[in-house]
């Protein structure tokens, strides 16, 4: 009988099989749970992360908007410039790369490292290494490209100012955005962006800046996209990355070019005005008297805004510009204030006629000085021998101080203040440029607040005195205005008493206030200002006769704003011996009423002594240049004409 062939099992075998089965089930459940977690619960999140790894976002900078002048002349545009940039995330050893770049390009290594540190939260951000590099710089970088991972070139638009320093202060300049600004505008700007720092560039930054675009580029785990730009600045993708992976552009959103700004500025007239001021420090403002269009806003010394954006930026030079004396970065036309001197007498004449304090025939005797109530200190007229008996018209024509001291006392400080503000003196004009100065037309309350801290224990020093009224009457003392304000006031003398709002952006259009003066007042004041420019004989010659142009009707008023009292000049034998800082400022305001367009202008020469001899001839040249096609023909004597 054969034995039973049944196989004998091991003890515990069945239990072990069960344990293995349970382990496999648990593992399967864990894998299934993880798969559910990854694919269903958090699938969208991980999909986004995968896409971020697959795509590289390349920013496309928007070109800055163009600036045009009168007649659509281009004042500022852009040109392609080759820049070197560094992407920190693509660089293994930043210190070594920055050190090599410093040697190759002559840049500040520590400054570059600080830029990188400032953008540590954005490792794929392009850090600007050097703007507008030369061909020799590019060759050196290409030769050492094996040791410069993450460094590449891009062609970007660079600001170009086509007229150099002409209108430089009006256009403004560009500067790199600072950390505080970046925090406020992080949705629009990134580290290294340039923004307007003055003039039109700053005032219309939102219009000119444009909207950046972007480009999505396919990338792989081991490589990064090699994004380049062609010679015209158009971005493209290299065929392969540095690891041989083929790359492609997945999506592109083109940048939107910044909006254009169209100015009223006549660049030829601006250049003429700046040329006239080349040897002096001063300002010339020319307005369309009926609309307020700014035709010229010249100031010297000036600067070329290109120095802030061109190749090889010289930081020492820009620091000298900012700290220079006299200040080239400040447009004296609207950012500096001066005593208006005798120009203020036109305002006084208007106010006195409007208030009925005097009329056209009112006369005062000018012996060459004025005494308060006939006693005490003598207030010396500029003409020491005196003007004799003068009426309003002659007082304007010959700038008689004594006449206006009498008128000022009759008017009082409050009335002078009111008319000055109505007609644009001592208040902001509203011009569309940043940091306009206000100037000052003093009042009793202002004087009290000013003097109280100076004389805390002497309350009698806080009060307005008759001497303050006399100083104010001739545009001295605490009175200060800008050349632009005087041009606005002069426009009112031309257009019938309306205060214009000066504007540079053509899109703003005219805005007028008033009228603040009657036709009769305008008629009388214009008569005096015409006589100021007239030449004798038979009538006496006015103080502004050097602005006379035959065949044209020109209104004018001279002014010499004192820096020190006339008594201090007695120590000098001639005017040339007077120290420059103590010389009077020279003023001349003018208007043309028989040509189209009618213009108003204001000329200031710092420490130029006399408005009649220094400022008036400049005004004449400006008027002749502006109306050169409307001037009457000059008769030239020929042989046989009885000569």
C-alpha positions in Angstrom: 0.0 0.0 0.0 1.4 3.4 -1.1 1.9 6.3 1.3 -0.3 9.5 1.1 1.6 12.0 -1.2 -0.1 15.1 0.5 2.5 17.8 1.0 3.1 18.7 4.5 2.7 22.5 5.2 4.8 24.8 7.4 3.4 25.9 10.7 2.0 29.5 10.4 2.1 29.6 6.6 -1.5 30.6 6.3 -1.1 33.5 8.8 1.9 34.8 6.9 0.1 34.8 3.6 -2.7 36.8 5.3 -0.1 39.4 6.6 1.4 39.8 3.1 -2.0 40.3 1.6 -2.9 42.9 4.2 0.4 44.7 3.6 -0.2 44.8 -0.1 -3.7 46.1 0.5 -2.4 48.8 2.8 0.3 49.8 0.2 -2.3 49.9 -2.5 -4.6 52.0 -0.4 -1.7 54.4 0.4 -0.8 54.7 -3.3 -4.4 55.1 -4.2 -4.9 57.8 -1.5 -1.7 59.6 -2.6 -2.8 59.4 -6.2 -6.2 60.9 -5.2 -4.5 63.6 -3.2 -2.2 64.5 -6.1 -4.6 64.2 -9.0 -7.9 65.1 -7.6 -7.5 67.0 -4.3 -4.5 69.1 -5.3 -4.2 68.4 -9.0 -4.8 72.1 -10.0 -2.2 73.4 -7.6 0.5 70.9 -8.8 -0.5 71.5 -12.4 0.2 75.2 -11.9 3.6 74.4 -10.4 4.5 72.2 -13.3 3.5 74.9 -15.7 5.6 77.4 -13.9 8.6 75.0 -14.1 7.9 74.4 -17.8 7.4 78.1 -18.7 9.8 81.0 -18.3 8.1 84.4 -18.2 10.2 87.0 -20.1 9.3 90.6 -19.6 9.1 92.8 -22.7 9.7 96.5 -21.7 7.4 99.1 -23.3 9.1 101.9 -25.2 8.5 105.3 -23.6 6.1 107.6 -25.4 7.4 110.4 -27.6 7.3 114.1 -26.9 6.5 116.6 -29.6 6.8 120.3 -29.7 4.9 123.0 -31.7 4.4 121.9 -35.3 4.9 118.3 -34.2 8.6 118.6 -34.1 10.1 115.6 -32.2 11.7 116.7 -29.0 12.2 113.2 -27.3 12.0 109.7 -28.8 13.8 106.4 -28.3 16.6 104.6 -29.9 17.7 100.9 -29.6 20.4 100.4 -27.0 22.2 97.1 -26.1 22.1 96.4 -22.4 23.8 93.7 -20.3 21.6 92.0 -17.8 22.0 89.2 -15.2 19.4 86.7 -14.0 20.5 85.6 -10.5 18.5 82.2 -10.6 20.6 81.2 -13.6 24.0 82.0 -12.0 25.6 79.4 -9.6 28.3 81.7 -8.1 27.1 85.3 -8.0 30.2 86.7 -6.3 32.6 85.3 -8.9 30.4 86.4 -11.8 30.1 90.0 -10.4 33.8 90.1 -9.8 34.5 89.1 -13.4 32.0 91.6 -14.8 33.6 94.4 -12.7 37.0 93.6 -14.3 35.6 93.3 -17.8 33.3 96.3 -17.8 34.8 98.6 -15.2 31.6 98.7 -13.1 31.2 98.7 -9.3 31.0 95.1 -8.1 29.5 96.0 -4.7 26.8 98.1 -6.3 25.8 95.2 -8.6 25.6 92.8 -5.6 23.4 95.3 -3.8 21.0 95.4 -6.8 20.9 91.6 -6.8 20.2 91.5 -3.0 17.4 94.0 -3.4 15.6 91.7 -5.8 16.2 88.4 -3.9 12.5 87.7 -3.8 12.5 87.7 -7.6 15.4 85.5 -8.6 14.3 85.4 -12.3 14.3 89.2 -12.5 16.7 90.7 -15.0 19.2 92.8 -13.1 20.7 95.6 -15.2 24.5 95.3 -15.3 25.3 98.1 -17.7 23.3 100.2 -20.0 24.0 101.0 -23.6 27.3 99.0 -23.8 29.9 99.5 -26.5 30.9 96.9 -29.1 34.2 96.4 -27.3 32.3 95.6 -24.1 30.1 93.1 -25.9 33.2 91.4 -27.5 34.9 91.0 -24.0 31.7 89.6 -22.5 31.2 87.1 -25.4 34.8 85.9 -25.0 34.2 85.1 -21.4 30.6 83.9 -21.7 31.7 80.4 -20.5 32.4 81.9 -17.1 29.3 84.2 -17.0 26.2 82.0 -16.6 23.0 84.0 -16.4 24.6 87.1 -18.2 23.2 88.0 -21.6 22.3 91.0 -23.7 19.0 92.6 -24.6 18.2 95.5 -26.9 16.0 98.0 -25.1 14.6 101.4 -26.0 16.7 104.3 -24.7 15.5 107.8 -24.3 16.9 110.3 -26.9 16.7 114.1 -26.6 17.1 115.4 -30.1 17.9 119.0 -29.2 20.5 118.5 -26.5 20.3 121.1 -23.7 17.7 123.2 -25.5 14.5 122.9 -23.4 16.3 120.3 -21.2 14.8 121.8 -18.0 11.3 121.8 -19.5 11.5 118.2 -20.7 13.1 116.9 -17.5 15.2 113.8 -17.3 15.0 110.1 -16.3 16.3 108.4 -13.2 16.2 104.8 -11.8 13.2 104.1 -9.6 13.9 104.0 -5.9 12.8 101.5 -3.3 10.0 103.7 -1.8 8.6 104.4 -5.3 8.8 100.7 -6.1 6.7 99.8 -3.1 4.0 102.2 -4.2 4.0 101.2 -7.8 5.1 97.6 -7.8 2.3 96.6 -10.2 3.7 98.9 -12.9 7.5 99.0 -12.3 10.3 96.7 -11.4 13.8 97.3 -10.0 16.0 99.0 -12.5 13.1 100.7 -14.3 13.6 104.4 -15.2 11.0 107.1 -14.4 10.6 110.8 -15.0 12.5 113.0 -12.6 11.6 116.5 -13.7 9.7 118.6 -16.2 7.4 116.9 -18.7 9.0 113.5 -18.1 7.8 113.6 -14.5 4.6 115.5 -15.0 3.3 113.0 -17.6 5.0 109.8 -16.3 1.7 107.9 -16.3 1.1 108.8 -20.0 4.7 108.3 -21.2 5.5 105.0 -19.3 3.5 102.6 -21.4 2.4 99.0 -20.5 5.0 96.2 -20.5 4.3 93.0 -22.3 5.6 89.4 -21.7 6.6 86.3 -23.5 6.2 82.7 -22.2 9.0 80.3 -23.2 9.1 76.5 -22.9 12.0 75.3 -20.7 13.1 72.0 -19.2 14.3 70.8 -15.8 18.0 71.0 -16.7 18.0 74.1 -18.9 16.8 77.7 -19.0 15.6 79.6 -22.1 18.1 81.7 -24.0 16.0 84.7 -24.7 17.6 87.3 -27.0 16.6 90.4 -28.9 17.5 91.3 -32.5 19.2 94.5 -33.5 15.8 96.3 -33.5 14.9 95.1 -30.0 12.4 92.4 -31.0 12.7 89.4 -28.6 13.2 85.9 -30.0 14.1 82.5 -28.6 17.4 80.6 -29.4 16.9 77.3 -31.3 18.3 75.3 -28.3 19.2 76.0 -24.8 22.7 75.3 -23.3 21.8 71.7 -22.7 20.6 71.0 -26.2 16.9 71.0 -25.5 14.8 72.6 -28.2 12.9 75.7 -27.0 9.9 77.4 -28.3 7.8 80.5 -27.6 4.5 79.5 -26.2 2.7 82.9 -25.9 3.5 86.5 -26.5 1.8 89.7 -25.3 3.3 92.7 -27.1 4.1 95.8 -25.0 2.0 98.9 -25.4 4.1 101.9 -26.3 3.7 104.9 -24.0 1.4 107.6 -25.1 2.7 110.7 -26.9 2.6 114.1 -25.4 2.2 117.1 -27.7 3.6 120.4 -26.3 2.9 124.0 -27.2 6.7 124.7 -26.9 8.2 126.4 -30.0 11.6 124.8 -30.0 13.1 127.3 -32.4 12.0 130.2 -30.2 13.2 128.3 -27.2 16.6 127.9 -28.7 16.7 131.6 -29.6 15.9 132.6 -26.0 18.4 130.3 -24.5 21.1 131.6 -26.9 20.3 135.1 -25.8 20.8 134.1 -22.2 23.9 132.1 -22.9 26.3 134.5 -21.2 24.1 135.4 -18.3 21.9 133.8 -15.6 18.2 134.4 -16.2 14.9 133.4 -17.7 12.7 134.3 -20.7 9.0 133.3 -20.8 6.8 133.8 -23.9 3.0 133.1 -23.8 0.2 133.4 -26.2 -1.6 136.2 -24.4 -5.1 135.1 -25.4 -4.8 131.4 -24.6 -2.0 130.9 -22.2 0.0 128.5 -24.5 3.6 128.4 -23.3 5.8 129.1 -26.4 9.0 129.5 -24.5 10.1 128.7 -21.0 13.9 129.4 -21.2 16.3 129.4 -18.3 20.0 129.5 -18.0 22.2 127.8 -17.1 20.6 124.6 -18.4 21.6 121.0 -18.8 21.4 118.2 -21.4 19.0 115.5 -20.1 20.8 112.9 -22.2 23.7 112.9 -19.7 21.4 110.8 -17.4 20.7 108.0 -19.8 23.5 107.8 -22.3 26.4 105.3 -22.4 29.0 105.6 -19.7 26.9 107.6 -17.2 29.3 109.9 -15.3 27.9 109.9 -11.8 30.3 112.6 -10.7 29.1 114.8 -13.5 25.4 114.3 -12.6 26.2 115.1 -8.9 27.9 118.3 -10.0 24.7 119.2 -12.0 22.6 118.7 -8.9 24.9 120.6 -6.6 26.1 123.2 -9.2 26.0 126.9 -8.7 24.2 128.7 -10.2 21.7 125.8 -10.2 21.4 124.3 -13.7 18.8 121.8 -12.6 16.3 124.6 -11.6 14.2 126.3 -14.2 14.3 129.9 -13.1 11.2 130.7 -15.1 8.9 129.1 -12.5 11.0 127.6 -9.8 12.8 130.8 -8.5 11.3 133.9 -7.1 12.6 137.5 -7.3 11.5 141.0 -6.3 9.6 142.3 -9.3 10.8 145.9 -8.8 9.2 148.5 -11.0 7.3 145.9 -13.1 5.0 145.8 -10.1 4.0 149.5 -10.8 1.8 148.3 -13.7 -0.2 146.3 -11.1 -0.4 149.4 -8.9 -1.7 151.5 -11.8 -4.4 149.0 -12.6 -5.6 148.7 -9.0 -5.6 152.5 -8.4 -7.6 153.2 -11.6 -10.1 150.4 -10.9 -10.6 151.6 -7.3 -11.0 155.2 -8.4 -8.1 156.3 -6.2 -6.7 158.2 -9.1 -7.7 158.9 -12.7 -5.7 159.5 -15.9 -5.1 163.1 -15.1 -4.0 162.7 -11.5 -0.5 164.1 -11.0 2.1 164.0 -8.2 5.3 166.0 -7.9 8.5 164.0 -7.9 11.5 166.0 -6.5 13.7 162.8 -6.5 12.7 161.6 -3.1 9.7 160.9 -0.9 9.1 161.6 2.8 6.4 160.0 4.9 4.1 162.9 5.9 6.8 165.3 4.8 9.4 164.5 7.5 11.9 161.9 8.5 13.8 159.5 6.2 14.0 160.4 2.5 13.0 157.5 0.2 15.2 158.1 -2.8 13.8 157.8 -6.4 16.0 156.0 -8.9 16.2 159.4 -10.7 17.8 161.6 -8.0 17.0 164.9 -9.8 13.4 163.9 -9.9 10.7 163.7 -12.5 8.8 166.8 -11.7 5.0 166.7 -12.1 3.9 163.5 -13.7 0.6 161.8 -14.4 -0.2 158.1 -14.6 0.9 157.6 -18.3 4.2 159.4 -17.7 4.8 157.7 -14.4 4.6 154.3 -16.2 6.7 155.5 -19.1 9.5 156.9 -17.0 9.0 154.7 -13.9 8.6 157.5 -11.3 9.0 155.9 -7.8 7.5 159.0 -6.1 4.3 158.8 -8.0 3.7 155.1 -7.0 4.7 155.7 -3.4 1.8 158.2 -3.2 -0.5 155.8 -5.0 0.4 152.9 -2.8 -0.3 154.8 0.4 -3.8 155.7 -1.0 -4.5 152.1 -2.0 -3.2 150.2 1.1 -1.7 146.8 1.4 -4.9 144.8 1.3 -6.1 146.2 -2.0 -2.7 145.8 -3.6 -2.7 142.2 -2.4 -6.2 141.5 -3.8 -5.4 142.8 -7.3 -2.0 141.1 -7.4 -3.6 137.7 -6.7 -6.4 138.2 -9.1 -4.0 138.9 -11.9 -1.6 136.1 -11.2 1.1 137.5 -8.9 2.1 135.7 -5.8 0.0 132.6 -6.6 0.7 129.5 -8.5 -0.3 129.9 -12.1 -1.4 126.3 -12.6 1.1 125.5 -15.3 1.5 121.7 -15.9 5.1 121.2 -14.7 6.1 120.0 -11.2 7.3 122.1 -8.3 6.2 125.5 -9.3 7.1 128.2 -6.8 4.3 130.5 -5.4 6.1 133.7 -4.7 4.8 136.1 -2.1 2.5 139.2 -1.9 2.7 140.1 1.8 -0.2 141.1 4.0 -0.5 142.4 7.6 -1.4 138.9 8.9 1.5 137.3 7.1 3.9 140.0 8.4 2.7 139.4 12.0 3.4 135.7 11.7 6.8 136.3 10.1 8.0 138.8 12.6 6.5 137.4 15.8 9.2 134.6 16.2 11.9 137.1 15.4 10.9 139.6 18.0 8.9 137.6 20.6 9.2 140.3 23.3 8.7 143.3 21.0 5.0 143.2 19.8 5.4 146.6 18.2 7.7 145.0 15.7 4.9 142.7 14.5 2.8 145.5 13.0 2.6 146.6 9.4 4.2 150.0 8.9 4.0 152.7 6.3 7.5 151.8 5.1 6.2 148.3 4.3 3.5 149.9 2.1 6.1 152.0 0.3 8.3 149.0 -0.4 5.4 147.0 -1.6 4.3 149.8 -3.9 7.4 149.5 -6.0 7.8 145.7 -5.9 10.4 145.6 -3.2 10.5 144.5 0.4 8.9 141.1 0.9 7.3 141.0 -2.6 8.5 138.2 -4.8 7.2 136.7 -8.1 8.4 134.4 -10.8 9.1 135.3 -14.4 6.2 133.1 -15.4 3.8 135.0 -13.1 4.9 138.3 -14.6 4.2 136.9 -18.1 0.8 135.8 -17.0 0.1 139.3 -15.6 1.4 140.8 -18.8 -1.0 138.7 -20.8 -3.9 140.3 -18.9 -2.6 143.7 -20.1 -2.7 142.4 -23.7 -6.0 140.4 -23.7 -8.3 142.8 -21.9 -7.8 141.9 -18.2 -8.2 138.1 -18.3 -5.8 135.9 -16.2 -4.7 133.0 -18.4 -3.7 129.5 -17.1 -0.4 128.8 -18.8 -0.1 125.3 -20.2 2.5 123.2 -22.1 0.5 120.1 -23.0 -1.7 121.0 -26.0 -4.3 118.6 -24.7 -5.2 120.8 -21.8 -6.4 123.8 -23.9 -7.1 127.4 -22.7 -8.5 128.3 -19.4 -9.2 132.0 -18.5 -10.4 133.8 -15.4 -12.0 137.2 -15.2 -12.0 139.8 -16.6 -10.6 141.6 -13.6 -10.1 145.0 -15.2 -12.3 147.4 -17.1 -11.7 148.5 -20.7 -10.9 152.0 -19.6 -8.3 150.9 -17.2 -6.6 148.7 -19.8 -6.7 151.6 -22.3 -4.9 154.0 -19.9 -2.3 151.5 -18.7 -1.6 150.4 -22.3 -1.0 154.1 -23.2 1.6 154.3 -20.5 3.3 151.1 -21.5 3.4 152.1 -25.1 5.0 155.3 -24.2 7.6 153.4 -22.1 8.8 151.7 -25.3 8.6 154.9 -27.5 11.6 156.9 -28.6 11.8 160.6 -28.8 11.7 163.2 -30.1 9.3 164.9 -30.1 8.1 163.0 -27.0 10.7 162.1 -24.3 12.2 158.7 -24.6 10.7 155.9 -22.3 12.8 153.7 -20.1 12.0 150.7 -22.4 13.0 152.3 -25.7 15.5 149.7 -26.5 12.7 147.3 -27.2 11.2 149.6 -29.8 10.6 148.0 -33.2 9.5 150.4 -36.0 6.0 149.6 -37.3 5.0 147.5 -34.3 2.9 148.4 -31.3 4.7 147.1 -28.2 3.7 147.4 -24.6 6.6 147.4 -22.1 7.8 148.1 -18.6 11.3 148.0 -17.2 12.3 147.0 -13.7 15.4 147.0 -11.6 14.9 144.9 -8.5 17.3 146.0 -5.7 19.3 143.5 -3.7 20.7 146.1 -1.3 19.8 149.7 -0.6 20.9 152.5 -3.0 23.0 153.9 -0.2 25.4 151.0 -0.3 26.2 151.7 -3.9 27.8 155.0 -2.9 31.0 153.3 -1.9 31.7 152.3 -5.6 32.9 154.7 -8.3 31.2 152.7 -11.1 28.6 150.0 -11.5 31.2 147.5 -12.6 32.8 147.7 -9.2 29.7 146.6 -7.4 30.0 142.9 -6.3 27.9 140.6 -8.6 25.7 139.4 -5.8 24.7 142.9 -4.8 23.7 144.1 -8.3 20.1 144.7 -9.1 18.1 142.1 -11.1 17.1 143.4 -14.5 13.5 143.0 -15.6 11.5 143.7 -18.7 7.9 142.7 -19.4 6.3 143.2 -22.8 3.3 142.5 -25.0 2.5 142.8 -28.7 -1.0 143.9 -29.5 -1.1 144.4 -33.3 0.1 141.0 -34.5 -1.3 137.5 -34.5 -0.9 135.6 -32.3 -0.6 138.3 -29.6 2.1 137.4 -27.2 3.2 138.4 -23.7 6.7 138.0 -22.5 8.8 138.3 -19.4 12.6 138.7 -19.3 14.8 138.4 -16.2 18.6 138.7 -16.0 19.9 138.0 -12.5 22.2 140.8 -11.3 22.0 142.5 -14.6 21.8 146.0 -13.2 19.1 147.7 -15.4 16.0 146.4 -17.2 16.3 149.2 -19.7 19.8 148.4 -20.9 20.0 144.6 -20.4 16.6 143.0 -20.4 14.7 145.2 -22.9 17.1 144.5 -25.9 16.6 140.8 -25.3 12.9 141.2 -25.5 13.3 143.1 -28.7 15.2 140.3 -30.3 12.7 137.7 -29.2 9.8 139.7 -30.7 11.7 140.3 -33.9 12.5 136.6 -34.2 8.9 135.5 -33.4 7.3 137.9 -35.9 10.1 137.7 -38.5 7.6 136.9 -41.3 5.3 139.8 -40.2 7.7 142.6 -39.9 7.4 145.6 -42.2 10.0 145.7 -45.0 13.1 147.7 -44.2 13.8 150.6 -46.6 17.4 150.6 -47.8 18.8 153.8 -49.2 20.3 153.3 -52.7 22.8 155.4 -54.7 21.0 158.2 -56.5 18.4 158.7 -53.8 19.9 162.1 -53.0 22.4 160.8 -50.5 
